[in-house]
Amino acid sequence: MTGYLGSYAMLGLLLLASLLFFVTAFSANRILRPARPAEPPGKRATYECGLDPVGGDWAQAQIRYYVYAYLYVLFAVEAVFLFPWAVIFNRRGYGLVTVVEMAIFVAVLALGILYAWRKNILRWT
């Protein structure tokens, strides 16, 4: 019973120390910061790829950027699965079954990229 009481006391001290640290940090920030920070004009204006967001020639980001980002994530995930597999595939007990499983995984990804290629999703213009 005393072991639990000691651990609760230690937990309470840690919580009190963390609360004290939090209050001290935010108080120091409030005391040390300038009351009115000097900002150049336009500092808080929206910035979009070097174009001024106000005016006639401003355009939204095009969907093709998202397609390439999605494909990058897809192949990054594939690499995350391929590297550990490449490290252990030649160990005992991981023979032909793991080769077949990884072949199926890569085939499904290849079908996805083939579909995107056939639908001309990967064409830039």
LUMVOVO-100102 format. One record per residue (C-alpha): residue number from 1; residue in three letters; chain; x, y, z negated. Coordinates in Angstrom, 3 decimals, padded with zeros to 6 digits. Last residue first. Layout:
BEGIN
+-----+-----+-------+----------+----------+----------+
:   n : res : chain :       px :       py :       pz :
+-----+-----+-------+----------+----------+----------+
: NUM : ALA :     A :        X :        Y :        Z :
...
+-----+-----+-------+----------+----------+----------+
This chain:
BEGIN
+-----+-----+-------+----------+----------+----------+
:   n : res : chain :       px :       py :       pz :
+-----+-----+-------+----------+----------+----------+
: 125 : THR :     A : -000.138 :  019.313 :  070.305 :
: 124 : TRP :     A :  001.728 :  017.208 :  067.720 :
: 123 : ARG :     A :  000.666 :  013.753 :  068.846 :
: 122 : LEU :     A :  000.541 :  011.450 :  065.817 :
: 121 : ILE :     A : -003.244 :  011.239 :  065.806 :
: 120 : ASN :     A : -003.192 :  010.022 :  069.380 :
: 119 : LYS :     A : -005.852 :  007.350 :  068.610 :
: 118 : ARG :     A : -003.432 :  004.626 :  069.727 :
: 117 : TRP :     A : -000.662 :  005.987 :  067.471 :
: 116 : ALA :     A : -002.909 :  006.141 :  064.435 :
: 115 : TYR :     A : -004.083 :  002.566 :  065.064 :
: 114 : LEU :     A : -000.486 :  001.410 :  065.509 :
: 113 : ILE :     A :  000.465 :  003.123 :  062.240 :
: 112 : GLY :     A : -002.319 :  001.308 :  060.414 :
: 111 : LEU :     A : -001.526 : -002.020 :  062.061 :
: 110 : ALA :     A :  002.104 : -001.606 :  061.016 :
: 109 : LEU :     A :  001.007 : -001.040 :  057.428 :
: 108 : VAL :     A : -001.027 : -004.246 :  057.506 :
: 107 : ALA :     A :  001.895 : -006.077 :  059.104 :
: 106 : VAL :     A :  004.305 : -004.803 :  056.429 :
: 105 : PHE :     A :  002.122 : -006.246 :  053.666 :
: 104 : ILE :     A :  001.576 : -009.527 :  055.544 :
: 103 : ALA :     A :  005.326 : -009.883 :  056.115 :
: 102 : MET :     A :  005.914 : -009.124 :  052.430 :
: 101 : GLU :     A :  003.591 : -011.931 :  051.406 :
: 100 : VAL :     A :  005.139 : -014.335 :  053.941 :
:  99 : VAL :     A :  008.670 : -013.608 :  052.711 :
:  98 : THR :     A :  007.493 : -013.974 :  049.133 :
:  97 : VAL :     A :  006.016 : -017.393 :  049.822 :
:  96 : LEU :     A :  009.061 : -018.587 :  051.771 :
:  95 : GLY :     A :  011.430 : -018.453 :  048.847 :
:  94 : TYR :     A :  010.862 : -016.760 :  045.525 :
:  93 : GLY :     A :  011.362 : -019.807 :  043.292 :
:  92 : ARG :     A :  015.131 : -019.504 :  043.261 :
:  91 : ARG :     A :  016.364 : -016.022 :  044.052 :
:  90 : ASN :     A :  016.627 : -014.770 :  047.661 :
:  89 : PHE :     A :  013.658 : -012.379 :  047.453 :
:  88 : ILE :     A :  014.888 : -010.589 :  044.334 :
:  87 : VAL :     A :  016.635 : -007.404 :  045.500 :
:  86 : ALA :     A :  014.770 : -007.057 :  048.797 :
:  85 : TRP :     A :  011.462 : -007.254 :  046.938 :
:  84 : PRO :     A :  012.539 : -004.448 :  044.622 :
:  83 : PHE :     A :  013.349 : -002.278 :  047.677 :
:  82 : LEU :     A :  010.289 : -003.171 :  049.762 :
:  81 : PHE :     A :  007.553 : -002.092 :  047.355 :
:  80 : VAL :     A :  008.854 :  001.436 :  046.801 :
:  79 : ALA :     A :  009.720 :  001.600 :  050.493 :
:  78 : GLU :     A :  006.085 :  000.932 :  051.395 :
:  77 : VAL :     A :  005.005 :  003.635 :  048.982 :
:  76 : ALA :     A :  007.347 :  006.049 :  050.764 :
:  75 : PHE :     A :  005.896 :  004.849 :  054.061 :
:  74 : LEU :     A :  002.366 :  005.787 :  053.057 :
:  73 : VAL :     A :  003.438 :  009.028 :  051.410 :
:  72 : TYR :     A :  005.167 :  010.106 :  054.626 :
:  71 : LEU :     A :  002.123 :  009.118 :  056.666 :
:  70 : TYR :     A : -000.104 :  011.235 :  054.427 :
:  69 : ALA :     A :  002.240 :  014.211 :  054.750 :
:  68 : TYR :     A :  002.228 :  013.789 :  058.525 :
:  67 : VAL :     A : -001.561 :  013.731 :  058.578 :
:  66 : TYR :     A : -001.747 :  016.709 :  056.229 :
:  65 : TYR :     A :  000.439 :  018.806 :  058.510 :
:  64 : ARG :     A : -001.776 :  017.844 :  061.454 :
:  63 : ILE :     A : -004.788 :  019.375 :  059.697 :
:  62 : GLN :     A : -003.689 :  022.945 :  060.335 :
:  61 : ALA :     A : -002.972 :  025.409 :  057.577 :
:  60 : GLN :     A : -005.424 :  028.322 :  057.702 :
:  59 : ALA :     A : -004.831 :  031.233 :  060.026 :
:  58 : TRP :     A : -003.771 :  034.876 :  059.652 :
:  57 : ASP :     A : -003.524 :  036.873 :  062.895 :
:  56 : GLY :     A : -006.343 :  039.319 :  062.209 :
:  55 : GLY :     A : -005.334 :  040.871 :  058.928 :
:  54 : VAL :     A : -004.874 :  040.098 :  055.276 :
:  53 : PRO :     A : -002.987 :  036.914 :  054.412 :
:  52 : ASP :     A :  000.327 :  038.431 :  055.601 :
:  51 : LEU :     A :  002.262 :  035.593 :  057.120 :
:  50 : GLY :     A :  005.466 :  034.188 :  055.641 :
:  49 : CYS :     A :  003.992 :  030.759 :  055.007 :
:  48 : GLU :     A :  000.988 :  032.006 :  053.042 :
:  47 : TYR :     A :  001.633 :  034.434 :  050.201 :
:  46 : THR :     A : -001.218 :  035.822 :  048.106 :
:  45 : ALA :     A : -000.501 :  039.178 :  046.505 :
:  44 : ARG :     A :  000.678 :  039.241 :  042.888 :
:  43 : LYS :     A :  003.985 :  040.899 :  043.670 :
:  42 : GLY :     A :  002.406 :  043.389 :  046.068 :
:  41 : PRO :     A :  003.792 :  046.462 :  044.390 :
:  40 : PRO :     A :  006.859 :  045.723 :  042.296 :
:  39 : GLU :     A :  006.069 :  044.614 :  038.793 :
:  38 : ALA :     A :  007.457 :  046.167 :  035.643 :
:  37 : PRO :     A :  006.215 :  044.144 :  032.694 :
:  36 : ARG :     A :  003.902 :  046.118 :  030.440 :
:  35 : ALA :     A :  004.289 :  045.161 :  026.805 :
:  34 : PRO :     A :  007.710 :  043.633 :  027.317 :
:  33 : ARG :     A :  008.200 :  040.158 :  025.832 :
:  32 : LEU :     A :  009.995 :  039.668 :  022.529 :
:  31 : ILE :     A :  007.103 :  039.789 :  020.049 :
:  30 : ARG :     A :  004.607 :  037.711 :  022.052 :
:  29 : ASN :     A :  007.209 :  035.106 :  022.945 :
:  28 : ALA :     A :  008.437 :  034.911 :  019.359 :
:  27 : SER :     A :  004.853 :  034.325 :  018.217 :
:  26 : PHE :     A :  004.368 :  031.591 :  020.812 :
:  25 : ALA :     A :  007.529 :  029.784 :  019.755 :
:  24 : THR :     A :  006.852 :  030.153 :  016.022 :
:  23 : VAL :     A :  003.266 :  028.899 :  016.310 :
:  22 : PHE :     A :  004.335 :  025.814 :  018.273 :
:  21 : PHE :     A :  007.276 :  025.063 :  015.959 :
:  20 : LEU :     A :  005.022 :  025.338 :  012.891 :
:  19 : LEU :     A :  002.461 :  023.022 :  014.494 :
:  18 : SER :     A :  005.198 :  020.519 :  015.320 :
:  17 : ALA :     A :  006.576 :  020.691 :  011.764 :
:  16 : LEU :     A :  003.091 :  020.184 :  010.278 :
:  15 : LEU :     A :  002.462 :  017.195 :  012.543 :
:  14 : LEU :     A :  005.823 :  015.710 :  011.583 :
:  13 : LEU :     A :  005.149 :  016.266 :  007.890 :
:  12 : GLY :     A :  001.722 :  014.640 :  008.179 :
:  11 : LEU :     A :  003.206 :  011.627 :  009.965 :
:  10 : MET :     A :  005.811 :  011.284 :  007.206 :
:   9 : ALA :     A :  003.080 :  011.447 :  004.546 :
:   8 : TYR :     A :  001.056 :  008.857 :  006.440 :
:   7 : SER :     A :  004.127 :  006.614 :  006.661 :
:   6 : GLY :     A :  004.749 :  006.943 :  002.929 :
:   5 : LEU :     A :  001.132 :  006.114 :  002.077 :
:   4 : TYR :     A :  001.201 :  003.081 :  004.339 :
:   3 : GLY :     A :  004.328 :  001.748 :  002.653 :
:   2 : THR :     A :  002.796 :  002.425 : -000.760 :
:   1 : MET :     A :  000.000 :  000.000 :  000.000 :
+-----+-----+-------+----------+----------+----------+
